[in-house]
């Protein structure tokens, strides 16, 4: 349903570093970068190489929490995202587990990104 999403962040380079380190296990990588004013806009992709998650400099102060879930290929990748987050001192909102209230094989970890957003790695098990 979604083609791409753009998120405005306080520090583009810090956010890029966070997403590349934390979600490395699910194949997130930098795919595009271009200058905008005194900063940059960066497009991140999964293994397909398509820039579907964009980070750009914030035009103002964010006041709402965003939730973004990245699909993981398996439970081991969700666990690896969690391990990377813990290693880097990232706030873990919910450690990896099955969330039967979503569906019986929903396995996810929920984290807090540098801008306070709730970001997730999830494997659906089917």
SULRA-V12602 format. One record per residue. N is the residue number from 0. PHI is phi as a letter, one per 20 degrees, with the letter a starting at -180 (999 if undefined). PSI is psi as a letter, one per 20 degrees, with the letter a starting at -180 (none if undefined). D_FIRST is the distance of its C-alpha to the first C-alpha in whole Angstrom. Layout:
n=N phi=PHI psi=PSI d_first=D_FIRST
n=N phi=PHI psi=PSI d_first=D_FIRST
This chain:
n=0 phi=999 psi=g d_first=0
n=1 phi=e psi=q d_first=4
n=2 phi=e psi=g d_first=7
n=3 phi=a psi=r d_first=9
n=4 phi=c psi=q d_first=11
n=5 phi=d psi=p d_first=15
n=6 phi=c psi=p d_first=18
n=7 phi=e psi=p d_first=21
n=8 phi=c psi=q d_first=24
n=9 phi=f psi=h d_first=28
n=10 phi=c psi=o d_first=29
n=11 phi=g psi=g d_first=26
n=12 phi=f psi=g d_first=28
n=13 phi=f psi=g d_first=29
n=14 phi=f psi=g d_first=25
n=15 phi=g psi=g d_first=24
n=16 phi=f psi=g d_first=27
n=17 phi=g psi=g d_first=26
n=18 phi=f psi=h d_first=22
n=19 phi=f psi=g d_first=24
n=20 phi=f psi=g d_first=27
n=21 phi=f psi=g d_first=25
n=22 phi=d psi=k d_first=22
n=23 phi=g psi=h d_first=24
n=24 phi=f psi=i d_first=24
n=25 phi=d psi=j d_first=20
n=26 phi=n psi=j d_first=21
n=27 phi=f psi=p d_first=20
n=28 phi=b psi=r d_first=22
n=29 phi=f psi=p d_first=22
n=30 phi=d psi=h d_first=21
n=31 phi=b psi=q d_first=22
n=32 phi=b psi=p d_first=24
n=33 phi=b psi=q d_first=26
n=34 phi=f psi=q d_first=29
n=35 phi=b psi=o d_first=28
n=36 phi=l psi=c d_first=31
n=37 phi=e psi=j d_first=33
n=38 phi=c psi=b d_first=30
n=39 phi=b psi=r d_first=27
n=40 phi=d psi=p d_first=23
n=41 phi=c psi=p d_first=22
n=42 phi=d psi=p d_first=19
n=43 phi=d psi=q d_first=18
n=44 phi=c psi=r d_first=16
n=45 phi=e psi=a d_first=16
n=46 phi=g psi=h d_first=18
n=47 phi=f psi=i d_first=16
n=48 phi=n psi=i d_first=18
n=49 phi=e psi=p d_first=15
n=50 phi=f psi=o d_first=15
n=51 phi=d psi=i d_first=12
n=52 phi=c psi=o d_first=14
n=53 phi=d psi=p d_first=17
n=54 phi=d psi=p d_first=20
n=55 phi=c psi=r d_first=22
n=56 phi=f psi=q d_first=25
n=57 phi=f psi=p d_first=25
n=58 phi=e psi=i d_first=27
n=59 phi=a psi=a d_first=28
n=60 phi=f psi=p d_first=28
n=61 phi=e psi=p d_first=25
n=62 phi=c psi=i d_first=26
n=63 phi=c psi=q d_first=23
n=64 phi=e psi=p d_first=21
n=65 phi=d psi=q d_first=18
n=66 phi=d psi=p d_first=16
n=67 phi=c psi=p d_first=14
n=68 phi=d psi=p d_first=14
n=69 phi=d psi=p d_first=14
n=70 phi=f psi=p d_first=14
n=71 phi=d psi=q d_first=18
n=72 phi=f psi=h d_first=19
n=73 phi=a psi=r d_first=22
n=74 phi=f psi=h d_first=24
n=75 phi=f psi=h d_first=26
n=76 phi=f psi=h d_first=23
n=77 phi=f psi=g d_first=23
n=78 phi=f psi=h d_first=26
n=79 phi=f psi=h d_first=27
n=80 phi=f psi=g d_first=25
n=81 phi=f psi=g d_first=27
n=82 phi=f psi=g d_first=30
n=83 phi=f psi=g d_first=29
n=84 phi=f psi=g d_first=28
n=85 phi=f psi=g d_first=32
n=86 phi=g psi=h d_first=33
n=87 phi=e psi=j d_first=32
n=88 phi=m psi=k d_first=33
n=89 phi=f psi=q d_first=30
n=90 phi=f psi=p d_first=29
n=91 phi=e psi=o d_first=28
n=92 phi=f psi=g d_first=27
n=93 phi=b psi=p d_first=26
n=94 phi=f psi=r d_first=28
n=95 phi=g psi=p d_first=26
n=96 phi=a psi=r d_first=26
n=97 phi=f psi=p d_first=24
n=98 phi=d psi=n d_first=23
n=99 phi=f psi=h d_first=23
n=100 phi=f psi=h d_first=22
n=101 phi=e psi=g d_first=19
n=102 phi=a psi=r d_first=20
n=103 phi=f psi=h d_first=23
n=104 phi=d psi=j d_first=21
n=105 phi=f psi=o d_first=19
n=106 phi=c psi=o d_first=21
n=107 phi=b psi=r d_first=21
n=108 phi=c psi=p d_first=23
n=109 phi=d psi=p d_first=22
n=110 phi=c psi=r d_first=24
n=111 phi=d psi=p d_first=25
n=112 phi=e psi=r d_first=24
n=113 phi=g psi=h d_first=27
n=114 phi=e psi=j d_first=25
n=115 phi=n psi=j d_first=25
n=116 phi=e psi=q d_first=22
n=117 phi=e psi=o d_first=21
n=118 phi=d psi=q d_first=19
n=119 phi=c psi=q d_first=18
n=120 phi=d psi=p d_first=18
n=121 phi=c psi=q d_first=17
n=122 phi=c psi=p d_first=18
n=123 phi=e psi=i d_first=17
n=124 phi=m psi=j d_first=20
n=125 phi=b psi=none d_first=18
